[in-house]
Amino acid sequence: MDAASLRRSAAVDAAPPPGLSPALQALWWDAKGDWHAAHQAAQAGEDADSAWVHALLHRREGDLANADYWYRRAGRCRPAEPLEAEWATIAAALLGG
């Protein structure tokens, strides 16, 4: 699976593909437009990848202080790139591409 197929799945499927990590589930729900389900999935993960997605979600909602906290937990800085570009960057990194 790559970032484009993850996004396509969110456009047509009712649930994330089986076997995705909490961070990838959160990205899937974010692509689907369900911030709350994405946030729940990100919170379920206790790793740096989930923290990275968690940061993206708070950045998307406009809560930059909270986003910055999660970027620090992920060992990253808030990027200047647009949200959708960051989504693609995270997806590619987590999917190994």
N, C-alpha and C positions, 0 to 999 in steps of 0.2 A: 504494500500500500504506500502511496505517496500523498503529499499534501493535497493535490488536486482531487484524488479519489476520495480522500477523507471529506473534503468539502462537498463533493458530489453526493456522497452517502448522506450527508446531513440534509441535502436538498430533497432527497427522495425517500429516505428510510424513516421509520418511526422511532427507532432506537439505535444507539451506537453499535457498530459491529462488535461481535464477541471478542474477548481477549485484549481489548485496549486497556492500557494503564489508566489510572485516575486522571493523569494530566492530559492524555489524548482524549479521554471521554469528555473532559472539560472543554477542550478545543472543539470537539464535535458538537457539543451542546451550544457553544458560543457561535459556531457557524450556522447552527439551526436558528439562532436568534433567541434562545432561552437562557438569559443571563443567570437566572436563579438556579436552574439545573446545572449550568456550567460551574457556578460558584460552589454548589454542593459537591460536585465531582472534584474540583480543585482542593476543597477542604478535606476530602477523604484521603488524599495523598499526603504523605508526610515527608516528601523528598524535595530536592531542589527543583526538579522538573515541575512538580505541582505548584511550588511557590512561584516559579516563573510564569505559569499560566494564571495563577491567582493575581499576580501583579498586573498582567495584561487586562484582566477583567476589571480590576479597580481603576486602571487607567481609562478603560472604555467608559466606565460610569462617571468619570470625572473626579474621582477621589484620589488625587495625586499623592497626598501624604500617605494614605494607606497603600497605594501602589508602590511608593518608594520603600516602604517597610518590607513588602513582599519581594521587591527586587533585591534588597539587601539579603533577605533570607535565602534567595536563590543564588547569591554571589554575583549579581549583575547590577548594572546601572540602567536607569530608564533611558530607552533609546529615543532618538529624535525622529525616527522613521514613522510614517503613518501607521495607524492601528492594524490595517489589513496587511501591510508589509510585515509588521512584527508577527502577526498570526502565522503568516507563511514561513517566516524564519523559524519560529518555534516548532511548527509542524514538521518542517524539513529536518530540523535537528533531532526531534524526538523519534522520527520515523527512519532515521539513519541516512538521510539523503541531503 
